[in-house]
Amino acid sequence: MQQQNFDLHCHSNVSDGVLPPADLVARAADCGVTVLALTDHDDVAGLPAAQLAAQTLGLRLINGVEISVTWGTHTLHVLGLDIDPESAELVAGLTMIRAGRGERAIKMAEQLAKVGIPDSLAGAYQYAGNKNSIGRMHFARYMVEQGVAKDVRSIFKRFLVKGKPGYVPHQWADLAQAVGWIRASGGRAILAHPGRYPMGDGKMQELLLLFKACGGEGIEVVTGSHTVEHYAQFARLAKKFDLLSSRGSDFHAPDEGYRDLGRLPQLPDICTPVWHDWTV
């Protein structure tokens, strides 16, 4: 029996990816993915097209979402896996989050104009397939086009992050809200790419305790932005806090980021996979 290749974190152009949902699924199939979760930021609009493509290609698609969360001074992301995208509570929550994105984008463009990058709002919107999901990545792509830096990774070192031009703090959902919406939709809440959050081990364990108390069920152990050291670190923390472990590329575009779809190492042996009780 063929070993399943799970990729439970990726983005289409409904949020800040570049590929339409059907094209994203086709690329995943070409990369050998057998179980894919589409997890667009704060939006589920791409799921119907992705499901149709997955059925055609014989790939299993898991309905997913990635919810933006504010926890103290940190912005976190929580994946919802195996959700019901028509859940009234989830839909209302995601609609509320998206309403703030346009306001934030205006403020980001004002800051960038002050450092000599004009017209970034219009430029970012040209890259946003879904105008309601305008975000930092759309600004970054426009800035690359304008020659501000060679690639989006370089942009995020100089702009759009805390302490740099173009960064605008924003109040997203709180942790309990996001987990609650996911659980109300029948899904599992998974803390995305924990290695990206600038916090020490004590703060991370505080976060994981609260996350689990809110109803969170897992953490992303193997993901595109994690190092080999991160795999081991978060596998240990998953075991310590009795959390499930997930695996996902966090793919956005063919020429961006760290990993292509499905091109990831397997979870460490001590992990209990988030899919351990799925029928696949």
Secondary structure, 3 states (H helix, E strand, C coil): CCCCCEECCECCCCCCCCCCHHHHHHHHHHCCCCEEEECCECCCCCHHHHHHHHHHHCCEEEEEEEEEEEECCEEEEEEEECCCCCCHHHHHHHHHHHHHHHHHHHHHHHHHHHCCCCCHHHHHHHHCCCHHHCCHHHHHHHHHHCCCCCCHHHHHHHCCCCCCCCCCCCCCECHHHHHHHHHHCCCEEEECCHHHCCCCHHHHHHHHHHHHHHCCCEEEEEECCCCHHHHHHHHHHHHHCCCEEEEECCECCCCCCCCCCCCCCCCCCCCCECCCCCCC
